[in-house]
């Protein structure tokens, strides 16, 4: 199948990046072209800024070397979006690569043509560390459209699919949302916005969103409960109203466990473990309800002494009655 000169250059560049030395005859065979065409395409890549050295030997060949200057990057639009998402996510991973990721994101932006740079600038989001059901697929055009509305502070008109996976009802008018931020958690994308029809904050799954055009009027951003979108969304995932911060569970209690701190700490999640002199430890932890907190503390399979509050002690009583009823049945 014949190829265009541009696609042939991309194939040649891809091959050169996979190994250090390529004999010219092997390149010609892999690309289905003559050795003369290989030489001509290598010269074109050199003109674009790629440092390709000729290697000596009976066959002769080529080697791609690192250059002093960054040559033009050959990315299509979807690759730009993917690269931007990866670099922005890396900035908040806590893995010690945040500064390098930010510099890389800046470098990528500088070498992009204006058309792609505008699309790159439109894609902004926050991240929330959280376990969960795993990633979902979201179309890149949806992410770009939503993020563009966030940056422009324009009301987003959208259709929202049901939880069952069925599409939005075509007879219903679109939702009108003031989009504040895109948030990523456990591989899932969420939009935090002020729902104008419900007069309240709402968290929308991005994979269920279908943006409508055109967008609505510009709006003045509202203060987000908890300070930031990531903080608010993290708190809501824990069952809180989001006003007390990402670390605030709606129900938090303190107990003493008949285990050393070292045995508890690896399984304490976001709880706080304090060693005690008698070989036991004090654990402060939270959950979305008192009964859920009491049940979670039983996972340590040891004696539990409730320090406070009384609601947690009462929750253990509820569990005891339920468990006794289960045994009786």
N, C-alpha and C positions, 0 to 999 in steps of 0.2 A: 504494500500500500504506500503510495507516494506521500512524502511529508513536505511541509512548508519549510523554508529556510529558518524561520523563527523557532518552530518546534524542534528542528534538527539541532539548532544551537543549544536549546534547553536539554535535549537528550545528551549531547556531547558534554555539556557542563556537568550534568548529573553523573555521567560515567567518570569524569575526571575527579570528582569529589569522593568517589568510593574507594580509590586505591592511590598509592603514591605515583607509580609509573605505569604508563600505558604504551605498549608498542603501537606504532602508527597503523600497521597492518591489522592488528586486533581491533583497534577503534573502527577502522574502515569496515571490517567484517561485521562488527556488532551493529553499526549504523546502516549497513547496506549501501555504502557509498564508496567512491574511489578514494585512494590515498591522497590524490591531489585535492579533492573536495575537503578532506579532513584538514589539510594544511590551510586551505582558504578559510574554513570555519574557525580554526584556531586563531588565525590572524584577526578575525572579526571579534572574537572574545577578548583578545588583547586590546583592541581598540576600545572596548567597553570598560577596560580597567582591570581585567583579570590577568594576573601574572602567571603565564604558562611557559615553562621552560622546556626547551628541546633537550632530550636526553641522547647521549652518544651510545653507539653499539651497532651490531650488524643489522638490526631491524630499524633502529631509530625510533624515537617515541616522544612522549610528552608527559610533563608533570605539572600539576597545579600547585603553585606556591602561595603562601600568604603574602599579601601585598601591604605596602605602607599605607595605602588609602583604601577605604571601603568602596568597592565597585557598586554599580547599580544592583539592587536586589530584585530578583525575578520572582515576585509573588503575585498570584491572582487575588481577586477581592476576598474570596473565602479564606485564603491563607492569611491575609492581613488580619481578618477578624479573629481567626484561631490564634495567631501569634499574639495579638493584643490581649485576648482573654487569658492566655497562659501567663503572660508577663504581668498583667495586673493582678492575677491571683497570686503569683509568686511574691509580689510585694508585701502581702499580708500573711504569708505562710508561717512566719516565725522560725524558718529553717536557716536563718543566717545569710540568706541570699537577697534580702530585700533591697539593699543599696545597688547591687549589681543588676537586679531585675529592673529597677527604676532607670538606671543609666541605659540599659539595653532598650527599654521602651522609648526613651528619649532619642536614642540613636536611630531606631527604626522609623520614628516619626520624621526625623530630619531628612532621611533619604527617600521618603515617599513622595510621589507627585501630589499636587494639591488635591486632586480628586479623591485619592485614597486617604490623604491626611485628614480631610474633613470627616470621612467615615470613621477613621480611627479615633479622632477626637470625640466623636459622638458616643463612643462605647465606653461607659463608665459604670462601675458597680462596686459594692462592698461585699465582704465575705464574712460568714459566720461559721466558726468551727462547731460541727454538730454531727453526731451519728444519725443514721436514718435509713430510709428505704433504698438509697442509691440514686445514681444520676438519671436524668431524663433528657430526651432529645428536644432541643428547641431550635427552630429555624433561625439562621443568622439574620435574615431580614426582619424577623420579629424583634430580636435583641437590638438591632440597630435602630429600628423605628421607635421602640420604647425608650431607649437611651437618648435618642435625639430629642424626644419630647421632654425628657427629664432635664436635659441641658438647656433647652429653649424655654422651659417653664411654660409650656403650652398644655392646655387640657387635652387629655388623650381620650378619644372615643374608641371603645373596644367592644368586641363580642367575647363572651366568656363561656367556655364549654363547661358542661356539668361534670360532677365527680365521676359519673358512670362512664365518662369518656365520650359521650354523645356530643355532637356539635351544638353550638349555641342555636337557640330558636330564632329563625330568620324573621319571625313576626314581632319579636321583642325589639324595642329600641336599644341602641348601643348604650353600654355603661359610660358614664362621664366621670373621669377620674383625674385629679390633680396628681401627676406622677412625681414622686419625691426621690426615689432611688431604686436601683436594681441591686438585689442582694443574692449572693450565692451561698448555699448551705448544703453540704453533703451531696454535691453534684447537681443540685436542683436550683433553678432560677426563680426568684420571686420579685414581684414589684410591690413596693410599699407606696400606697397612694391614699389620698383623701377622696372618698367616694361622695360625689356631690349629691347623688340621689338618696343616699342613706345617711348623709351628714355625719360620717364617722370614718376612722382609719380602717383600711382594709389591706390584707396581704393577698396578692393574686399570684397563682402559679403561672409562670411565663409560658409553659408549654400548653396552657389552655387559652392563651390570649390570641385573638386575631385583631390587630389594629385596624381601625377605620380611617379613611382619609376623606376630607382634610381634618387636621387637628382643630381643636377649639381655641378660644382666646387665651392670651397669656394670663398668668395668675401670680400672686405674691405668695412665696412659700410659707407654709405654716410651721411653727415650732414642732418638732417631732418629739413625742413623749420619750423620756429617757435620754434625750440629747442627740442621738444619731439613729439612722435607719437600722444599722446593724445591731445596735444595742436593743432597740425596740423589738425587732424581729426575733432576736435570740430570747428575749424575755417572754414573748408570746409563745414561742415554742415550748417554754417551760410551764406554760399555763398561767403566767402572770399577766397583769394588765399592761405591762410594758413601761410603767411610770417609775419603777424603782431600780431600773438598770438590768443589764443582761445577766448578772449573777444572782438576781433575786428570784428565788422560788416563792410561790405564794404561801408555802408552808415550810418553815425551817425549824429544826429542833436539835437539841444536844443530848447525847447519851454517853454512857460509859460502857465500853465493851471489854469483856474478859479475855482480851487478846493483846499482845504487844503491838505497838504502833507500826512496826515494820511489817507485820502480817496483814494489817488493815489498809495501810496507805496505797498499795498498788490497786486496790479495788474500791477506793473511796470516791472515784470520779472527781467532781468539783467540790467535794466536801473537805473540811479542814480536820486534820488529825493531830492530836497533842498527846505525847507520851506522859504517863503517870509513874510515880515512883514505885508503885506496887506491881509493875509489869503489865498493868492494863493501859488503856488509852481512852481519851475523850474524843468523840467524833461529832462534829457539827455538819449536818447535811440537810438537803431540802428535797421536796417533791411537789407534785401538783395538788396533792391532797394529804391529809394527815394519815389516812389509812394506807395510802400508797407509800408514804414515808415509813410507816411502821413495817409494812411488808418488805420493803427494800432492805431494812436493817436486819431482818431475819436471815438474809443471805449469808451473813457472817457465821451462822451456825454456832452461836455462843450465847452466854447469858448477857442480857441487855438491861442496864439500869438507866431509866429516864431521868435526866437532870431537869429539863424544861422543854416545852411548856406543858401545862396540864392537858392540852388537847392531844398531844402525842401519846400521853399515858392512856387517855381514854380510847385512842385509836387502837392500841394494843388489846384493850378489852373487847372492842368490836371484832378484831381479828380472831381473838380466842373463842368468842361465841360462834362465829361463822365456822371456824375450823372444827369446833366440837360438834356442830350440827352436821358438818360434812362426814365426820367419823360415825355419827349415829345413823346416818342414812346408808 
